[in-house]
């Protein structure tokens, strides 16, 4: 298929690479020239603008940081036209960014008004899952759009869920990430407690993995440096999922809770922890660096 891919960051770049490897004809665009060059070397076509990248595309995929970027890409900003008004055909639009459900609904409705099919398809699985092509896609939108998207998503992911109409993918994703924020900070807290009381973090991790405290952070994303070779914690918390993005997702979950009068005391606590960690200058580190909040006294 002819696919336009917009947003080649930690997640978008490996996702676009997997589409190339699956044999698709991919044209990419990012605001960062170096990101485009890397994909070009891997065989992608490149464009000077998002609009140019979508010329002749059957599918448009975006993977951007936040709702403001998605709204401005599709709806336009100031006197810049949005993609929805600039497309030369009727491609299927898949936005895989994590954004507020209401932002997805606004863009999705605007697409519907123009006879275009839009899906919100946020992902879970991290950079490791994006590289391995094993992401989980959580999709909101029409059943027809979902059926059309599934084979393309299957080239980047393993589990593909239809959560409901437009916005439902984002609601499910925010519930998941709120739980992840709670689990990562809880895991960091337990590890720091054990180490302060004389335990080896690797030994404690193995014990908790095999016990009732076992969870995804312990299994594949251990926050203590050196415990898990391929985890961002063992690479100075570089790459992976930024603290800023986790703080954003927990803020979105909080807004969702406010709007639905839901109590989220654990999610609120996690939001405050990540917001504090980000405010201390750690926003561009991987989110497992929340471990440092519990080790602050150790930093020289
Ligand atoms: P990132 O910051 O690494 O990448 C975002 C990319 O979008 C950057 O390369 C940036 O230059 C580009 N961009 C921004 N505005 C643009 C525009 N108008 N046109 C073209 N390119 C533009 O972020 P990421 O980690 O790749 O995350 C992307 C999305 O996926 C976020 O919504 C995040 O919450 C979500 N997510 C991330 C992870 C993860 O582990 N990193 C996991 C699941 C979901």
Boltz pocket constraint, residues with backbone or C-beta under 6 A from the ligand:
constraints:
  - pocket:
      binder: B
      contacts: [[A, 6], [A, 7], [A, 8], [A, 9], [A, 10], [A, 11], [A, 12], [A, 29], [A, 30], [A, 31], [A, 32], [A, 35], [A, 50], [A, 63], [A, 64], [A, 65], [A, 66], [A, 69], [A, 73], [A, 96], [A, 97], [A, 98], [A, 99], [A, 123], [A, 124], [A, 125], [A, 126], [A, 127], [A, 240], [A, 241], [A, 242], [A, 245], [A, 249]]
      max_distance: 6.0
